[in-house]
Amino acid sequence: MTRISLRYSLNGISFISSFTISYSAMAVTTRYYSSYHSNTPTSINCSSKKHRVTNKFENIKCLDDAVNLFNHMVRTQPLPSVIDFSKLFKIMINMKHYSVVVSNFGEMQKLGIAIDKVMLSMVTNSYCLMHRVDCGFSMLAIYSKCGIPFDVVTLTILIRGLFAENKVKDAVNLFKKLVRENICEPNEVMYATVMNGLSKRGHIEKTFGLLRLMEKGSTKPTTCIYNIVIDALCKNGNLDVAVDLLSEMKLKGIPPDLFTYNSLIDGFSKFSQWEKVRNLFFEMVNHNIYPDVFTFNTVINGLCIEGRVKDAEEVMRQMIEKGVEPNVVTYNVIMDGYCLRGQMDRCRRIFGSMKDKSIEPDNISYAILISGYCKKRKLDEAMHLFLEISQKGFEPDIFTCNTILKGLFEVGRIGAAQKFFDEMLSARIIPGPITYCILLDGYFKNGLVDEAMLLFHKLERKREDTNVDLYNAVIDGLCKNRKFDKAHDIFKNLSLIGLHPDMITYTIMINGFCLEGLLDEAKGLLRKMEENGCLPNSVTYNVIVQGFLRSNKISEMKAFLKEMNGKSFSFDSTTVTLLKLKI
């Protein structure tokens, strides 16, 4: 046994306490806690009342049932065992009623009902799932007070809680402290938690470094650990390194599994390396690992993104032949592929074939169709589908509503768009920044500058949803409606309200200067943009080149062409047309 002092600081408040750790308990994992409840015969050697309590767990269908059972249990004499209370807590956690678990635990403490390590871990986990990791750390004092040693499981829960709240530095520092001060030997679950947390936040090198650290310790990397690193590398485009790790696994006798190959296939599909995808398929089958629906959907999605939708349909046919049934995602991906190409008849055919296969379309299926019809300016078909969503019992989501709102503005149906927005509010569909950007853009494009500014000032007063995208929409709308002075004033005031112009903001303003013939100012803003660490992209350069071309400033324009070439930026169609006319 050893005593350690652990400091955790959150929002400037330090928590220091001493705890006892039993090293014999360190091998316990989260999996143990799960099986602990399911395998323990709680009704053996219990009174008939306890037996009835145990049977009632099966009748819990909602929160009220769980709360009523808890109230009954705390009044039962003799009291049910701590295992029964923990079993009830587990049900509540599965129902995602974490605050009720915490509240009930407090009630148990007041009544002096016995608690154990499993229950304490559940309450700690509940706090973390509520994004209250500070309260999770305060549970360590209760461990100490009750003489219950906390172990690698408890600490893993807290590390996971820190990552969930995006406190990456705190999570890493805690992990380092545990290793450096030999507080506990991290097990596979703790390593996986840290590596997963790092990889999902883009810290690929640190994730890879932990893999190498594991190899030096007593807990060796497993398939699961390699999968985390390979998946992170694939998502980051480091496919060669990912393949090297696959080879390393095989050399070390660590068997790759379906997840390993799915990650690699997903990575190579996104980069259109179909030969390697094919080789991975054959390799899987040779290792008696058979592709699942996710594998096929990954390949189908990659083909659709490339515009090879017919090939994607062929893959779906092969999928069925191999006994893997397509799901709603499969059909949605192919539908989206046809929508992107504007082939709505084929998209509708896939939608119909999904129904023929008794696969119910979901919200995304309808959203894809609605988006496709809106892009083709077939608003009546889109609205008909929108009404069908409600009839099917689906709740229209904000994405679908935004799509219809944008479509109505694009065909000039202003009154219908305003009415639709009012109906959204009545249906308690909360508009977000994108919704307001669509409204502003719609007003400006239809020449309704006063209506747009009225909405903008209303949002400014509320200080809600006023991010830089909103200001970009207003500045762009004013520039295109030849209200450049107003746009320039708003741009200059951004820093005063705590917002920083992004690449889009600068590009809009450079275009505005060019439209006003203020080319020196446009050039000056391009340089200021670079000085402020906001790098221009191909669009920015095309905009300024077009401005100088329209004003016949050929010699100055050539300098920008040279810069574009040095940055490997290409001309867009408008720039190419102007170049042909002017040079």
ZICOR-V806547 format. One record per residue. N is the residue number from 1. SS is DSSP state (H for helix, E for strand, - for the rest). PSI is psi in degrees with one decimal (999 if undefined). Layout:
N & SS & PSI
N & SS & PSI
//
This chain:
1 & - & 145.5
2 & E & 152.3
3 & E & 138.7
4 & E & 157.0
5 & E & 124.3
6 & E & 124.4
7 & E & 132.3
8 & E & 125.1
9 & E & 128.7
10 & E & 125.2
11 & - & 36.6
12 & - & -3.2
13 & E & 124.8
14 & E & 139.2
15 & E & 118.2
16 & E & 131.5
17 & E & 163.8
18 & E & 140.2
19 & E & 160.9
20 & E & 130.1
21 & E & 130.6
22 & - & 114.9
23 & H & -17.3
24 & H & -18.1
25 & H & -2.2
26 & - & -18.5
27 & - & -6.9
28 & - & 133.8
29 & - & 172.7
30 & H & -34.5
31 & H & -33.9
32 & H & -44.3
33 & H & -37.1
34 & H & -45.1
35 & H & -24.8
36 & H & -43.3
37 & H & -37.8
38 & H & -23.9
39 & H & -13.2
40 & - & 123.7
41 & - & 84.4
42 & - & -19.5
43 & - & -6.0
44 & - & 137.6
45 & - & 30.4
46 & - & 161.8
47 & - & 166.4
48 & H & -31.6
49 & H & -43.7
50 & H & -36.5
51 & H & -40.6
52 & H & -37.1
53 & H & -45.3
54 & H & -42.8
55 & H & -29.5
56 & H & -16.0
57 & H & -34.6
58 & H & -19.4
59 & H & 2.5
60 & - & 115.7
61 & - & -20.2
62 & - & 177.9
63 & H & -41.4
64 & H & -39.8
65 & H & -44.0
66 & H & -44.7
67 & H & -42.3
68 & H & -40.3
69 & H & -41.4
70 & H & -45.9
71 & H & -35.6
72 & H & -41.0
73 & H & -41.1
74 & H & -15.0
75 & H & -7.3
76 & - & 138.8
77 & - & 129.3
78 & - & 160.8
79 & - & 145.4
80 & - & 162.4
81 & - & 161.6
82 & H & -26.6
83 & H & -38.0
84 & H & -43.4
85 & H & -41.8
86 & H & -36.8
87 & H & -39.7
88 & H & -41.0
89 & H & -39.3
90 & H & -39.7
91 & H & -43.9
92 & H & -39.5
93 & H & -41.7
94 & H & -28.5
95 & - & -2.8
96 & - & 27.5
97 & - & 67.0
98 & H & -38.2
99 & H & -30.5
100 & H & -37.8
101 & H & -46.5
102 & H & -44.0
103 & H & -44.5
104 & H & -35.3
105 & H & -41.6
106 & H & -37.9
107 & H & -39.8
108 & H & -39.6
109 & H & -42.8
110 & H & -37.2
111 & H & -4.1
112 & - & 24.2
113 & - & 138.7
114 & - & 143.4
115 & - & 162.7
116 & - & -177.4
117 & H & -40.5
118 & H & -44.1
119 & H & -43.2
120 & H & -38.6
121 & H & -36.0
122 & H & -41.8
123 & H & -41.6
124 & H & -44.6
125 & H & -38.0
126 & H & -44.0
127 & H & -44.4
128 & H & -38.8
129 & H & -21.2
130 & - & 4.1
131 & - & 41.0
132 & - & 62.8
133 & H & -25.5
134 & H & -41.3
135 & H & -32.6
136 & H & -42.5
137 & H & -31.9
138 & H & -20.4
139 & H & -23.1
140 & H & -31.6
141 & H & -34.2
142 & H & -39.0
143 & H & -50.4
144 & H & -44.9
145 & H & -37.1
146 & - & -3.0
147 & - & 25.7
148 & - & 119.2
149 & - & 133.4
150 & - & 155.5
151 & - & -161.3
152 & H & -29.7
153 & H & -48.5
154 & H & -47.1
155 & H & -34.7
156 & H & -41.3
157 & H & -43.4
158 & H & -40.2
159 & H & -43.2
160 & H & -38.7
161 & H & -40.0
162 & H & -43.5
163 & H & -39.5
164 & H & -30.1
165 & - & 13.1
166 & - & 26.1
167 & - & 67.7
168 & H & -44.9
169 & H & -43.4
170 & H & -41.2
171 & H & -45.3
172 & H & -42.1
173 & H & -39.6
174 & H & -44.7
175 & H & -45.1
176 & H & -39.8
177 & H & -42.2
178 & H & -41.1
179 & H & -47.6
180 & H & -41.9
181 & - & 8.9
182 & - & 37.3
183 & - & -40.5
184 & - & 156.8
185 & - & 111.9
186 & - & 135.6
187 & - & -175.9
188 & H & -38.9
189 & H & -42.2
190 & H & -45.5
191 & H & -45.4
192 & H & -39.1
193 & H & -46.6
194 & H & -45.7
195 & H & -39.2
196 & H & -42.9
197 & H & -41.5
198 & H & -45.2
199 & H & -38.2
200 & - & -12.5
201 & - & 17.5
202 & - & 7.4
203 & - & 70.7
204 & H & -42.7
205 & H & -41.3
206 & H & -37.8
207 & H & -45.7
208 & H & -38.6
209 & H & -36.2
210 & H & -33.8
211 & H & -46.3
212 & H & -32.4
213 & H & -39.7
214 & H & -39.6
215 & H & -25.1
216 & H & -14.6
217 & - & -172.7
218 & - & -24.4
219 & - & 107.5
220 & - & 151.8
221 & - & 142.8
222 & - & -176.9
223 & H & -43.8
224 & H & -44.5
225 & H & -46.5
226 & H & -37.4
227 & H & -39.8
228 & H & -45.5
229 & H & -44.9
230 & H & -43.8
231 & H & -42.2
232 & H & -43.2
233 & H & -42.3
234 & H & -43.2
235 & H & -25.6
236 & - & -1.0
237 & - & 5.4
238 & - & 65.6
239 & H & -35.8
240 & H & -42.2
241 & H & -38.5
242 & H & -42.4
243 & H & -38.3
244 & H & -39.1
245 & H & -36.7
246 & H & -44.6
247 & H & -39.5
248 & H & -41.0
249 & H & -47.2
250 & H & -41.8
251 & H & -34.3
252 & - & -0.2
253 & - & 19.5
254 & - & 111.7
255 & - & 126.7
256 & - & 153.3
257 & - & -169.6
258 & H & -39.9
259 & H & -39.8
260 & H & -51.4
261 & H & -36.3
262 & H & -40.4
263 & H & -45.2
264 & H & -43.1
265 & H & -40.6
266 & H & -45.6
267 & H & -48.6
268 & H & -31.8
269 & H & -41.5
270 & H & -24.0
271 & - & 13.6
272 & - & 30.2
273 & - & 75.2
274 & H & -27.9
275 & H & -41.5
276 & H & -33.4
277 & H & -44.9
278 & H & -43.1
279 & H & -39.0
280 & H & -36.7
281 & H & -48.9
282 & H & -40.7
283 & H & -40.7
284 & H & -52.5
285 & H & -38.8
286 & H & -26.8
287 & - & 15.1
288 & - & 32.9
289 & - & 113.8
290 & - & 136.7
291 & - & 141.6
292 & - & -173.2
293 & H & -32.7
294 & H & -41.0
295 & H & -50.5
296 & H & -41.0
297 & H & -35.7
298 & H & -46.8
299 & H & -43.4
300 & H & -42.7
301 & H & -43.6
302 & H & -42.1
303 & H & -40.4
304 & H & -38.5
305 & H & -35.1
306 & - & -7.9
307 & - & 5.7
308 & - & 63.8
309 & H & -34.8
310 & H & -40.5
311 & H & -37.1
312 & H & -40.1
313 & H & -36.5
314 & H & -40.1
315 & H & -39.1
316 & H & -38.1
317 & H & -42.6
318 & H & -36.4
319 & H & -45.7
320 & H & -40.5
321 & H & -32.8
322 & - & 6.2
323 & - & 13.6
324 & - & 114.6
325 & - & 129.0
326 & - & 149.7
327 & - & -175.2
328 & H & -30.9
329 & H & -42.0
330 & H & -50.9
331 & H & -40.3
332 & H & -41.5
333 & H & -44.1
334 & H & -40.5
335 & H & -45.5
336 & H & -37.1
337 & H & -43.2
338 & H & -36.4
339 & H & -40.9
340 & H & -27.7
341 & - & 1.4
342 & - & 15.7
343 & - & 75.6
344 & H & -29.6
345 & H & -44.0
346 & H & -37.0
347 & H & -44.1
348 & H & -34.9
349 & H & -43.3
350 & H & -39.9
351 & H & -43.4
352 & H & -39.4
353 & H & -29.5
354 & H & -44.5
355 & H & -38.9
356 & H & -30.3
357 & - & 9.3
358 & - & 30.5
359 & - & 117.1
360 & - & 125.1
361 & - & 148.1
362 & - & -173.5
363 & H & -39.2
364 & H & -38.0
365 & H & -48.2
366 & H & -39.4
367 & H & -39.0
368 & H & -47.4
369 & H & -45.1
370 & H & -43.9
371 & H & -42.6
372 & H & -44.9
373 & H & -36.7
374 & H & -42.1
375 & H & -30.1
376 & - & 3.8
377 & - & 29.5
378 & - & 75.2
379 & H & -29.2
380 & H & -43.1
381 & H & -39.4
382 & H & -44.5
383 & H & -36.0
384 & H & -42.6
385 & H & -36.3
386 & H & -42.1
387 & H & -34.3
388 & H & -31.7
389 & H & -48.1
390 & H & -39.9
391 & H & -29.5
392 & - & -5.2
393 & - & 5.8
394 & - & 150.0
395 & - & 118.9
396 & - & 133.4
397 & - & 170.6
398 & H & -33.1
399 & H & -46.6
400 & H & -43.0
401 & H & -41.8
402 & H & -39.0
403 & H & -45.8
404 & H & -42.4
405 & H & -46.2
406 & H & -41.9
407 & H & -41.9
408 & H & -41.3
409 & H & -39.3
410 & H & -28.0
411 & - & 8.1
412 & - & 14.6
413 & - & 74.0
414 & H & -46.7
415 & H & -43.0
416 & H & -36.7
417 & H & -44.5
418 & H & -40.7
419 & H & -41.6
420 & H & -41.4
421 & H & -42.3
422 & H & -38.6
423 & H & -34.4
424 & H & -46.7
425 & H & -40.1
426 & H & -34.0
427 & - & 6.8
428 & - & 32.6
429 & - & 109.8
430 & - & 118.5
431 & - & 145.0
432 & - & -172.4
433 & H & -38.1
434 & H & -40.4
435 & H & -46.5
436 & H & -34.3
437 & H & -38.9
438 & H & -43.5
439 & H & -49.4
440 & H & -47.0
441 & H & -40.3
442 & H & -44.1
443 & H & -48.1
444 & H & -45.1
445 & H & -24.8
446 & - & 14.9
447 & - & 10.1
448 & - & 68.4
449 & H & -42.5
450 & H & -42.4
451 & H & -40.5
452 & H & -44.7
453 & H & -32.0
454 & H & -46.1
455 & H & -43.4
456 & H & -46.8
457 & H & -31.6
458 & H & -43.6
459 & H & -37.7
460 & H & -42.7
461 & H & -38.6
462 & H & -19.7
463 & - & 33.4
464 & - & 139.2
465 & - & 25.9
466 & - & 73.6
467 & - & 179.9
468 & H & -28.1
469 & H & -38.6
470 & H & -45.4
471 & H & -35.7
472 & H & -42.6
473 & H & -40.8
474 & H & -46.9
475 & H & -43.9
476 & H & -44.2
477 & H & -42.0
478 & H & -42.4
479 & H & -45.3
480 & H & -17.8
481 & - & 19.2
482 & - & 39.2
483 & - & 54.9
484 & H & -38.9
485 & H & -42.2
486 & H & -41.9
487 & H & -42.7
488 & H & -39.0
489 & H & -43.7
490 & H & -41.1
491 & H & -44.8
492 & H & -27.0
493 & H & -3.3
494 & H & -46.4
495 & H & -28.2
496 & H & -24.6
497 & H & 13.8
498 & - & 17.3
499 & - & 146.5
500 & - & 131.5
501 & - & 139.9
502 & - & -173.7
503 & H & -37.0
504 & H & -43.2
505 & H & -50.7
506 & H & -42.4
507 & H & -41.5
508 & H & -45.9
509 & H & -39.1
510 & H & -41.7
511 & H & -39.3
512 & H & -44.9
513 & H & -42.9
514 & H & -42.4
515 & H & -29.7
516 & - & -1.1
517 & - & 12.8
518 & - & 71.8
519 & H & -35.2
520 & H & -40.1
521 & H & -37.6
522 & H & -45.5
523 & H & -41.9
524 & H & -38.4
525 & H & -34.1
526 & H & -44.2
527 & H & -38.4
528 & H & -38.0
529 & H & -46.4
530 & H & -39.2
531 & H & -33.4
532 & - & 6.4
533 & - & 13.6
534 & - & 99.4
535 & - & 131.3
536 & - & 152.6
537 & - & -169.3
538 & H & -37.6
539 & H & -44.1
540 & H & -48.1
541 & H & -38.7
542 & H & -39.2
543 & H & -47.8
544 & H & -35.0
545 & H & -43.7
546 & H & -38.3
547 & H & -45.4
548 & H & -34.9
549 & H & -45.4
550 & H & -29.7
551 & - & 9.5
552 & - & 29.4
553 & - & 70.1
554 & H & -44.6
555 & H & -43.0
556 & H & -37.1
557 & H & -36.0
558 & H & -30.3
559 & H & -38.7
560 & H & -35.0
561 & H & -38.7
562 & H & -42.3
563 & H & -42.3
564 & H & -43.7
565 & H & -40.1
566 & H & -26.7
567 & - & 4.2
568 & - & 32.5
569 & - & 142.8
570 & - & 161.6
571 & - & 144.7
572 & - & 177.2
573 & H & -36.4
574 & H & -43.4
575 & H & -42.6
576 & H & -44.3
577 & H & -45.0
578 & H & -39.1
579 & H & -41.0
580 & H & -34.8
581 & H & -34.4
582 & H & -25.0
583 & - & 999
//
